[in-house]
Amino acid sequence: MLLTLSTTYTPATDLGYLLHKNPAKVQTFDLGFGQAHVFYPRADEHGCIATLLLDIDAVGLVRRENSMGLEQYVNDRPYASSSFLSVAIAQVYGSALSGKCKDRPELAATAIPLEATVVGLPAQGGEKLLRDLFEPLGYAIEVERYSLDEAFPTWGESRYYTLTLRHTIRLSELLVHLYVLIPVLDNDKHYFVAEDEVEKLLRRGEGWLANHPAKLLITQRYLKNQRSLMQSALSRLVAEDTPDADDAVAKKDQEESVVEEKIDLHSQRLGAVIAALKASGARRVVDLGCGEGKLLTRMLREPQFGDILGMDVSHRSLQIAAERLRLEQLSTPKREQIQLIQGSLMYLDPRLQGYDAAAIVEVIEHLDPPRLSAFERAIFGYACPTHVVLTTPNREYNVKWESLPAGQFRHKDHRFEWTRAEFQAWAESICARFGYNVRYLPVGTEDALVGAPSQMAIFTCTGDAA
Ligand code: SAH
């Protein structure tokens, strides 16, 4: 397998300093699983190409029992760019990966035009996955897919690609992205995955992973779907995203309930949501952004809902929900009926697929408008519950609340509040794009002029997405 790095920065030979590898020499490094050779096909002032060629000792790997659990001699490891390549990057280009450069420290801290080519990259998820992983990081990418056998075109395409990335970026960042994302693409047996991988992932992911739209998938695959490791990594990544989100949410929820207290709107809202869920005939239900579990408590009382999932981004809210539901004290059948998980509505999450109905109660107004499209894709495009019961405030009604200064939202964390027309326009666009139909219900006592304080949309999947 081959990793080629090149730059057009002048003098281009500075790449040699950044990599700590002399362009004039061919160097060989013994790694536990084979050898890495570093050499420069080109090294002059205007162009410099550094190549890392990894020669896996497949037979040695099998002989060295349990070294990676390979059961056979015939496999793709010797030629596929897998986690072995990540290990080689860390061992051979270790200083460059950490952003250290004795001779050119300022250059290591500077974004320079770089190109990286990885040959033989197995991408389970195809070109789309390659784009989903690298484009959000700012790379222009080029992919070339190999056919299974050029002599037999009818056999079709293989899952291997040559990937070329171009970006003006620090070399250390580029190497970090490759180090983390190559094993993610491979998703096969990993050479490494131990407890300290969470630490490594978080350290290497600093500054980019928490905000990556495919954060969940990256974490899952990097940690080989080991649930406990994944949860630990995800909770910490989320914490990086929103430093004091938990405290802020708890405090602000209180503020919101004070404004709405007089009419006990929330209780009416939850009652309306339960009624809509029951009417849909749903058995498997999920409460997305379940907060402190008020709706879950009501769901648990309904025999119709045999399988209940609560999901929230806030660990603290989930703890409060677990206490409110008295999870510890529930009888075994009841306990098996409900599950709480931490997760984000922004990410594609397979745990959310296959539900008859999802409730999303007073959540979307907490999402930044530019990120709404990620939410839409994750829920309506990927999780695809058959029914979605969604509520959000009706901004028109705010004039009726004396305690609420004009022009302010009901809750400091609300990023927007929609009028009825705005909500309906959004809901119609969801239906058009994702194959749902929708009807609307007012929640709370309706005013002739400004409508009801809260608005509900009930979406039902039609199965013909655009
Ligand atoms: N549905 C609950 C809580 C509403 S408050 C109720 O009606 O009582 C909004 C909730 O959305 C909070 O618990 C907050 O943690 C959660 N939330 C905000 N952004 C989220 C995201 N991206 N993913 C999942 N939950 C989120």
Boltz pocket constraint, residues with backbone or C-beta under 6 A from the ligand:
constraints:
  - pocket:
      binder: B
      contacts: [[A, 249], [A, 253], [A, 288], [A, 289], [A, 290], [A, 291], [A, 292], [A, 293], [A, 294], [A, 295], [A, 311], [A, 312], [A, 313], [A, 314], [A, 317], [A, 343], [A, 344], [A, 345], [A, 346], [A, 360], [A, 361], [A, 362], [A, 363], [A, 366], [A, 367]]
      max_distance: 6.0
